[in-house]
Amino acid sequence: MAQRRRISNNYGTIHERHAENVMQVLVMSDHAWFACNYQRKQSLWRRTMLGKLTLGFVLLGFCGFATAEESRASGGYIGGAYGVTVFDDGGFFAGLNVDDEDTSMQVNGGYKILKHFAVEARYVDLGTYSVQGINFDGTATSVHAIGIVPFGDSGWELFGQLGLGTLEIEAAGVPGFDEDVVGGGIGVRYSATRNFSLAVQTDVYVWQDDSTPIIYDMSVGGTQLSVQFIF
């Protein structure tokens, strides 16, 4: 009789341990599902953004088969851009969990002084990034010199820019601060008419963080699709 009780008790203990193991497996599976689902969403978002940029490249390429016009040689203009960006902390947040990808939006206005030169002012929302789950936003206001190399009267032109400005960084629960930035980039533009054009461009904004004894070179760069109306 005592032996039966011991066997029954041992069986109950084994059963409880088995139930605990099953629960642990279920919890781990649940966590893995959420992690996998999150990664799928992130991957889907990135594929969608890359798809949009790829579509932009394709549309810009098809423009080559359409009737083009040489852009106006001079005049004021306004424009905007949208694209994907990547934040590079230069090693400042090494070892921490950093979400360094987002999207950017830009509005600009300027004056094309000569066929090969323009001056432009920009306001750029560089995106939202996070370190250990703490979000911070970056916006830049800058002035740029634009060099332009038209390809004859084909409607295509290559352009490059170099500028100076101010970067404003804001984070939840932390006072915002400003940094001096240098901007640079290159792109290709197609003028569908003398007043309207589409472009694909790559820009980067660089600054130095000297809040610690070690100075870190940081940047936000990305690829954008842009439009411009010159009048």
C-alpha positions in Angstrom: 0.0 0.0 0.0 2.8 2.4 0.9 4.6 1.5 -2.3 1.4 2.4 -4.3 1.2 5.8 -2.6 4.9 6.5 -3.4 4.2 5.6 -7.0 1.1 7.8 -7.1 3.1 10.7 -5.6 5.9 10.2 -8.0 3.5 10.2 -10.9 1.9 13.4 -9.7 5.2 15.1 -9.4 6.2 14.0 -12.9 2.9 15.2 -14.2 3.3 18.6 -12.6 6.8 19.0 -14.0 5.6 18.0 -17.5 2.8 20.6 -17.2 5.3 23.2 -16.2 7.6 22.3 -19.2 4.6 22.5 -21.6 3.7 26.0 -20.2 7.3 27.2 -20.7 7.3 25.9 -24.2 4.0 27.7 -24.9 5.3 30.9 -23.4 8.5 30.7 -25.4 6.6 29.9 -28.6 4.3 32.9 -27.9 7.3 35.2 -27.5 8.9 33.8 -30.6 5.7 34.4 -32.6 5.5 38.0 -31.5 9.2 38.6 -32.3 8.8 36.9 -35.7 5.6 38.9 -36.4 7.4 42.1 -35.5 10.4 41.3 -37.7 8.0 40.5 -40.5 6.3 43.8 -40.1 9.6 45.6 -40.1 10.8 43.7 -43.1 7.5 44.3 -44.9 7.8 48.1 -44.2 11.3 48.2 -45.5 10.4 46.2 -48.6 7.5 48.6 -49.2 9.7 51.6 -49.0 12.3 50.1 -51.2 9.6 49.1 -53.6 8.4 52.7 -53.7 11.9 54.0 -54.4 12.4 51.3 -57.1 9.1 52.3 -58.7 10.4 55.9 -58.7 13.6 54.9 -60.5 11.5 53.0 -63.0 9.2 55.9 -63.6 12.1 58.2 -63.9 13.6 55.8 -66.5 10.4 55.8 -68.5 10.6 59.5 -68.6 13.6 59.1 -71.0 11.2 57.8 -73.6 8.8 60.7 -73.2 9.1 64.1 -74.8 11.5 66.2 -72.6 12.2 69.8 -72.4 15.3 71.6 -71.2 14.8 73.2 -67.8 14.5 77.0 -67.5 17.9 78.6 -67.3 16.9 80.8 -64.4 14.1 81.5 -62.0 12.7 80.8 -58.5 11.5 77.4 -57.6 9.9 75.3 -54.9 10.0 71.6 -54.3 9.7 68.6 -51.9 11.2 65.2 -51.4 10.4 61.9 -49.6 12.5 58.9 -49.0 14.3 56.5 -46.6 17.0 57.4 -44.1 19.6 55.7 -41.9 21.1 57.1 -38.7 24.8 56.5 -38.0 25.9 57.2 -34.4 29.6 56.8 -35.1 29.8 54.2 -32.3 28.3 56.5 -29.6 25.6 54.0 -28.7 27.8 50.9 -29.2 26.3 47.9 -27.4 22.8 49.4 -27.1 19.7 48.5 -29.1 19.3 51.2 -31.8 16.6 51.5 -34.3 18.4 53.5 -37.0 16.1 53.4 -40.0 13.1 55.7 -40.8 11.7 58.0 -43.5 12.4 61.6 -44.3 10.4 64.5 -45.8 11.8 67.7 -47.2 10.5 71.0 -48.4 12.7 73.5 -50.2 12.8 76.7 -52.1 15.5 78.5 -54.0 16.6 80.5 -57.0 18.3 79.2 -60.1 20.7 82.1 -60.8 22.4 80.6 -63.8 22.0 77.5 -65.9 24.7 75.7 -63.9 24.1 77.2 -60.4 21.4 77.7 -57.8 21.0 78.6 -54.2 18.5 76.7 -52.0 17.0 76.7 -48.5 15.7 73.5 -47.0 13.7 72.2 -44.1 14.1 68.4 -43.6 12.4 66.1 -41.2 15.1 63.5 -40.9 13.0 60.9 -39.1 12.5 59.3 -35.7 15.0 56.9 -34.3 15.3 55.1 -30.9 17.9 54.0 -28.4 16.9 51.3 -25.9 13.2 52.2 -26.7 13.7 56.0 -26.2 12.6 57.9 -29.3 14.3 61.0 -30.6 13.5 63.2 -33.7 15.9 65.1 -35.9 15.1 68.1 -38.1 17.5 70.2 -40.1 17.3 73.8 -41.5 20.0 74.6 -44.0 21.1 76.6 -47.0 22.8 75.0 -50.0 24.8 75.8 -53.1 23.6 73.7 -56.0 25.9 72.9 -59.0 24.1 71.7 -62.2 25.4 69.9 -65.2 22.7 69.6 -68.0 23.0 66.9 -70.7 22.4 69.2 -73.6 18.7 69.8 -74.3 17.7 66.2 -73.4 15.9 67.3 -70.2 18.3 65.3 -68.0 20.8 66.9 -65.7 23.2 65.9 -62.9 23.3 68.0 -59.8 25.3 68.2 -56.6 24.8 70.2 -53.4 26.8 71.4 -50.4 25.2 73.2 -47.5 25.4 74.4 -43.9 22.7 74.5 -41.3 21.4 73.6 -37.9 20.2 70.2 -36.7 17.6 70.2 -33.9 17.3 67.0 -31.9 14.4 66.3 -29.5 13.8 63.3 -27.3 11.1 62.3 -24.9 11.8 63.6 -21.4 15.1 65.2 -22.5 15.7 68.9 -23.3 16.2 69.5 -27.0 19.5 70.7 -28.3 21.0 72.0 -31.6 24.1 71.0 -33.6 25.8 72.6 -36.6 25.5 70.3 -39.6 27.2 70.1 -43.0 25.0 68.7 -45.8 26.1 67.2 -49.1 24.6 65.1 -51.9 24.2 64.2 -55.5 21.3 63.4 -57.8 19.9 63.1 -61.3 16.9 65.2 -62.5 14.5 64.9 -65.4 12.5 67.9 -66.7 9.2 66.8 -68.0 8.5 70.4 -69.0 10.4 73.6 -68.7 8.7 74.2 -65.3 8.3 70.7 -63.7 10.9 68.1 -62.9 11.4 64.8 -61.1 14.6 63.7 -59.4 16.3 60.9 -57.5 18.9 62.1 -55.0 21.1 60.9 -52.2 21.8 63.3 -49.3 23.7 63.1 -46.1 23.8 65.5 -43.0 27.0 65.2 -40.9 27.7 66.6 -37.4 30.0 66.1 -34.4 28.8 65.2 -30.9 31.2 66.6 -28.3 29.1 66.0 -25.2 31.7 63.5 -24.0 35.5 63.7 -23.9 35.5 61.5 -27.1 34.1 63.3 -30.2 31.8 61.2 -32.3 31.0 61.8 -36.0 27.3 61.3 -36.6 25.2 61.4 -39.7 21.8 60.8 -41.2 21.8 59.9 -44.9 19.3 58.5 -47.3 17.8 58.3 -50.8 14.8 60.4 -51.9 12.4 61.0 -54.7 11.9 64.7 -55.3 9.8 67.1 -57.4 10.5 70.7 -58.4 8.5 73.5 -59.9 10.4 76.4 -61.3 8.7 79.6 -62.3 
